[in-house]
């Protein structure tokens, strides 16, 4: 089976400019195919330097990588395009590439000659030297020797001098990953016990180094996950003492600021067994007693144990026991903000504790004093009162929230529960408070809410009066124009005309398309001849905006 890359897909990945440059590179013979297989091709591409490039095919998905700076910064590059196109042009079952020829040559050499050749090049190539060192460290020798060798390799590869910048992070992570892969290989070769020790060492080293690495692409975080997977696999292959494992995992979960060992009790449950899980629970409960006893004080206990992590662990045990009271009690520890009250109220309701749910939610409304509680919390309290048949209490809560921080959502709920009377009262309240609100703020238009409310209630005449008196934000007035256009064509046409001028003057295809949409709407609001004259005037005034003119002619 031969490999072939779809040129349209290559252009979509690289963009037109990089694709064109890649075509030129391929046509100019700058690509040297090193190896070609049914799903990948590797090559050297000569540009300002010689770059190593690989392009892969998985189904219809094209991937790969390149050693050039452009790949690191932008992704699929011209060198990858050139490699794929060169593979398309020269692809044949009989052609294996440079690496195939080299492999056949090397197979004719004896072991000492190959060793000398590798060592000679390793002295000039740090990457090759590191790989050979890893292979030598994990091959042969007793467990103590292999442990010492690979521990040193991990220490060396994870070392950071100063700060590892973004451009260097990938290379640094690649070296660490090579070491971890050698540790992973120990699991399947009967050395799981030392693999576990090495994984623990790697976790400690990577966790300390990651603060000094620009991990924008997540390379260092991925190394932590890999090390934890090796640790789990090693434990499964050679189970440690359950209680000792529980102590180690608990300590790591408490000290793990990257989340690598979150939910360890669940992930390692089979290995921990009853004894290990009981020890894990004992450790968590003992730590929780210390935390709660020292609550509010800044001391070593607070630094040693994360209340959030402990709550997560203990909640898992309480959930398994079906102890809802304990789960609620744990959630009251951090009960400070109105949002946390809402989360607890929802939890109570999910577990058929309706009275407690309402109590915590109502307490949440008081947390911020005159501050603005989340509207979801207000809605939760209102829903609970309505469900219990207490519509008067629901309205009291809504009016309190609306008087402090009016919104369209709260207006809708007031009308839904209180009917026309509540609607009229709310609109009157907005009218009364408008002058004071206008004098108080310059950052937004306080008339917007009243305009939106009047628009929603199809009180269009009043809404336009409000616009004439206090203007209103562009989006709010546009919404009014689009909603009320058939009944107030004059006002809507004026808004559309001003908006179209602004959009076309600003330029851009998106603005042109929006202007064209509004022009079509205008055609439904006035006589045909008037519309034809308007469009003709636009074509003259904006004749230089060719993409806009194309839309008008379509």
N, C-alpha and C positions, 0 to 999 in steps of 0.2 A: 504494500500500500504506500503510495506516494503522498507527500504533503503539498497542499496548495492553499495559499492565503487569498481571501476575497479582497480585491482592491478597494471596493467601496467601503468595506469595513475598516481597512487600513486608513483610508482618508478620514473616516469618522473619528477614529481614535487619535490620529496625529494632527488633524486639521489640514487645510488646503496648503498652507505655506510649507509646513514640515514634510507633507507628502510629496510636494513638487521637488523639494531639495533631495529627499530620499530617492526619487526617481532619477534625478541627475546623478547622484552618487552611484546608483546601480548601473546606469548606462555608461558611466565613466570607468567602470571596472574597479571601483574602490572596495568592493566586497570580496573577501576571501572566505569561502565556506570551510569551516573546520569540521563540522559534523552535522549530518542530516539524518533524521529519523522520521518515523510515521507521524509523530506528534510535535516535533521540535526541530529547530535548526540553530546551530551556533556558528558564529562567524567573527572575523576581525574586519573592522571597517576603518579605512584610513580617511581621517578628516584633518583637523588642525593637529590631532594626535591620532594614535592607533587605539581604537576602542574595542572592548570585548562586548559582544552583543548576543543575546539569545531571544528567539521568538517562538512562542508555543501556541498550540492549537488544541482546544478542548471543546469538542463539538463544533459550534460556530464561534466560540469565544476565543479571541486572540489575546495573548498575554506575553510576558517576557520581561527582560531588563537589559540595561546598558550601563557601561561604566562611565558614560559621559555626564557632565554636570547638568545638562538639560533634562536628562531622565530623572535625576534627583529632584529637580525643581518643578518640572512640568509633566513628567510621565512619558508616554509613548513618543519617541523621538524620531528624527530623520534617519538615524543609523539603523533603527529597528525596521523602519519602512524599507530602507535599502536592502537589508538582509532578507526580508520577506520577499521582495520583488526578485532579488537574485536567486533565491530558492525556487521561486516559480519558474524562472527562465532556465535554470540548469537542473531541475528536478528529474532524476531518473533512477530506477532501482539499482543500476550498476555503479552509480557515483556515490561514494560514502563520505568524501571530504578528506581534508588534511589529516584529521585525527585518526581516521581509519587506516590511512597509509602509515602513519607513525606507529600505530598499535601493531600492525603487521611487522614493521621493522623491529620494534622492541622485543617481540616474541622470538626473534632469532638470536637475541643476546642472552648470555648467561647471567645468573644472579649477581655475582660480584661486579660485573661491568655495569649492570643497572643500578646497583647501590652507589657506585662511584659517581655515576651520572647524576643521580638524584641529589646526592650530597653536594656535588659541585654547584648545582643550580640553587639548592636550598640556602647556600651561603650568600647568594645574591637576592634571594626572594624570601622576605620575612613571612609571607603567607604560607608558602610551601614549607618553610622550616617549622612553622607552628603546627601545621597539619601532621608532619612527620613526627614531631615531638609528641603530639597527642596519641598517635598510633603506637609509638614506642612505649609511652607511659602506661597504656592500657593493655599491652601485650606482654605476656610472660611475667615472671616474678611472683612472689607471694602476695597475699592480700595487703600486708603492711606496706610493702614496697609500692604496689599499685596505688594504694590510698595516698601515700606521701607524694608520689609523683603527680597524680591528677589534682591533688589538693593545691600543689604549687602552681600547676597550670591554671586552675580556676582563679587563684589569687592574682596571678600575673595578668590574665586576660580581663579581669574585672577592675583592675587598677585604673584610676583616673588621676591624671596630673592636671590640676586646675579644673577648667570646665570644658566638657566635650560639646563643641558647637554642632549645630544641625547638620552641616556638611560632613562631619566626622562620625556622627552617631550611628549611621548605618554600618560603617566599617567596624566600629567598636562592638556593636551588637552581634555582628557576624562572627567575630572572634570568640565571643562568649558562647554563642550558639554552637559553634564547632566543639567547644569543650563539653558543653552539656550533652551533645549527641554522643560523645564518647562515654560519658557517664551513663546515659540511657542504654548503651550497648552492653554494659556490665550486668544489667538486670537479666538479660536472656542468656548470659554465659556463666551463671551460677555465682555471681558476686553481688547479689542484690543488697546484702548487708552494707558493704562499703559504698554501693551506689546511693543508699539512703543517707549515709553520713556525708557524702560529697554533695548530694542535693541540698542538704541542710546548710552546708558551708556556702554553696552557691547562692542560696536564698538570702543568707546574711550579707554576703558580699554585694549582690545586685541591689538589695534593698538599701544599703548604705551608699552605693554609687549613683543610684538613679536621680538623686537630688542634684547631682553635678553633671547631668546629661540633658541636652535639649531633646526631649522625647516627643516632639511634635507628631511624629509618625507612629508612635506607640511601640517602637522596637524594644525598649527596655522593659516596658510593661509586659510585652509578650514573652520576654525571657523569664520573668517571675512566674508566669503561668506555666511555661515549659518546665521549669525547675520543680514546681509543685506537682505537675503530672508525673515527673520522674520519681519524686518522693512517694507519691501514692502507689505507683507501679512497683517500686522497690519494697514498700511495706506489704503489698499483696503477695509478692513473690517470696518474701522472707519476713513473716509477721513478727513484729517486736512484741515485748510484753505490753499487754493492753493498758495497764495503768501508766506505764512509762510513756506510752504513745499519747495517752490522754493528757498527761502533764505537758508534753512537748507541744501538742496541738493547741492546747489552751493558752500556753504562754505566747505562741506565735499569733494566735488570733487576737490576743490582747495588745500585742506589740506591732501588729501589722497595719500600717497606715495606708497601704496600697490595696487592701481588700483581697489579697491573694488567698488568705485562709478563712475568709468569711464562710460560715455554714460548714466548718470542718467536721463538726459532730455528725452531720448528715452524710457528708461525702465519705467519711471513714467509718461509718456506722458498723458495717460488717466486721471490720478489723477490731474495732473497740469492743464489740460484744457487750454483754450486760455489765461486766466488771469495769470495762473502760468507760462506758457511758455513765455509770454511777460515779466514777471518779471525776469525770468531766463536770457532772452536775454538782458534786461536792465542792469542787474548786470554784465554780461559778457562784454558788450560793454563799460560800465563805467570802468571796470578793465583794458580792453584793451587800452583805452585812457591813463590811468595812466602808463601802461607798455611802450607804444610807446613813450610817452612824456619823460620818464626817460631812454630811451634805451641807453645802454652802461654804465650806472652808477650803482654802487653797493649801494643799499639803501634798505630801508624797503619795498618799492614797489616790487622790484625784489624778495625779500624773501617771500612776502605775496602771490603773484600770479605767477603761473607757465605759461610762455608764451606758452609752448607746449599744456597744458591743455586748455588754452583759445582758441588757434587756433583750436583745435579739436571741441570745443563747437561752436564757431562762424562759422566754416566751415559747421557744420551740419545745422545751420540756413540758411547759404548762399546757400547750396545745395537745401534746401527745396524751397528757393526763385528762384532758377535757375540763381543765380547771379555769373556767371563764373569769371567776373572781380574781384569781392570781394574774391573769392576763390584763384585766382592767387596772388592777393595782400597779402593775409594772408601767402601764401607759400614763399613769398620773405623775410619774417622776418628773417628766419634762413638760408638764402641763402649764405652759407659760403664755403662749400666744393664742389668739382666737382661732388661728388655723389648726393648731394642735387640738384644741377643744372640738373642732369640727371632725377631725380624724377619729378622735375617741368616741364622739357621739355616733358616728357612722358604724364604728366597730360594735358598740353596744347594741345598736338597732339590728345589725346583722346577726347578733347572737340573742335575739328576742328579749333584750333589756330595754324596752321602749321608754319606761319612766326614767331610767338612768341616762338614756340617750338625750332626752329632752332637758334633763337637769344640767348635763355637761354642756350642751349646746347653748342654753340660756346663760350659763356662767361665762361662756366664751364671748357673748355679746357685751359683757361688762369689763372684759380684760383690758381693752384699749381705752377705756374712759370715753372721751369724746372723739377718739380716733375712729377711722372707718373700718368696720368689721367686713370680712369677705361676704359678698352677696350670697355665696353658696351657703354660708352659715345662717344668714337671715332666712334664706329660702328653706333650709332644713327645719328651723324652728317653726316657721309658718306652716310647713307641710305637716309637722307633727301635731300642731294645734288643730289644723283642719281635720286631720285623720281622727282626732279625738272629739271632734264636734265643737271645738272652741273657736268659732270664727271671730268672735269679738276680741279674743286674745291675739289671734293671728293678725287682725287689723291693727291692734295696738302696736305690735312689733313692727309691722310694715310702716305705719305712720311715723314712728320714732326714727326708723332708718331713713325714710324719705325726707323728713324734716331736716335731718343732719346732712345727708348726702343723697340728694335726689338723683334718680337715673331712670332710663326708659324701661329697664327690666322691673324695677320696683313699681313704676307707674302701672305696668301691665298687670302685675300681681294685685295691686290695689283695686284696679278696675274689675279683675276677674272675681275677686272675693266681695268687694263692696259695691259693685255695679256702677250705675250712672252717677249716683250721689258721690261716690269716692272719686270718680273721674273728674267731676266738676270741681270738687274741693282741691284736688291735686293741681289742676290747671290754674285755679285761682291762686293757690299758694305759690306757684312758679311765677305768676305775674307780679304778685306782691313783692317777692324777694328779688326780682330782676334788677331794679335800679341800684340796690345796694351791691349786688353781685357785679354789675358793670363797673362800678366805681372801685371795686376791690381788686380786680385782676386785669392784667394786660396780656396774659399768655394764651388765653383761649376766649372764645366768645360765649358768655353765659346764656345768650339767647338761643344757642344751638339746641339745647335740650327742649326748650319750649317749642321751637320750630319742629323738632322731630316728633314731639308728642302730638302737636296739632296735625302734622302730616299723617301720623299713624291713625288718628281719629277722623281723617278726611275732612277736617275743619280748614279747608284750603284758603278761604278768604282771610281768616284770622292769621294763618301761617304767613301769607304774603304780606299782610299788614306788618307783621313782626319783622319780616325781611326788609321792608321799606324803612322801618323805624330803626332797626339795629343791625342791618346787613345779615350776618351769619356766615359761617365757614363755607368755602366753595363746595365741599362734598355734601354738606347738609342742604344747601340751596339746590344743588343739582338733583338730589334725591326728591326734593319737593317738586322741582320742575318735571321730572320724569313721571312722578306719581299723579300730579295734578294737570298735566299738559292738556288733555282733552277739554277740561273745564276752564282752564286759564291759559289759553294758547299764547296770548300776548306776552305774559310774564315768562313762560317757558321758552319762547322763541328768543327773547332778549338774553336769557341765561345761556342758551345753546350758542347764540352768535358770539358772545364774549368768550365762551370757553373754546369754541372752534378757532377763533383768532389766536388765542394763547397757545393752543396745542400745535397748530401748524407753524406758528412763529418759532416755537421751541425746537421743532423738528424731531426726526426719529420715526421709524416705521410704526412703532407702537402708538405714538401720538397721532400719526396720520390715520391709522385704522380706527382709533377712538373718535376722531373728528368725523370720519366718514360715517360711522354709526350714528352720530348725532345729526348729521345732515339728512340721513334717511328718515330719522324720526321727525325732523322738521317738515319733511314733505307731507306728513300726515296731519299737520296742524294748520296748513294754509293752502291757498289756491295754487294750482299747478304753475301758472305763468309767473307768479311771484317767486316760487321755488326755482324755476328755470333761470330767472334773472339773477337770483342770488348765487346759484352755482356758476353761472357765466362770469359774474363779478369775481368770485373766488379764483377761477381759472386764470383770469387776467392778473389779479393781485399777487397770486402765489405761483406764477408760471415757472419760476426757477426751482420750485419744489417738485421735481419730476416724479418721484414716487407717489406723492400726494395726488398729482394730476392724473397719474395712471389709475388710481382708485376712482376718481371722479368720472373718468371715461369708461370705466368697466361696465 
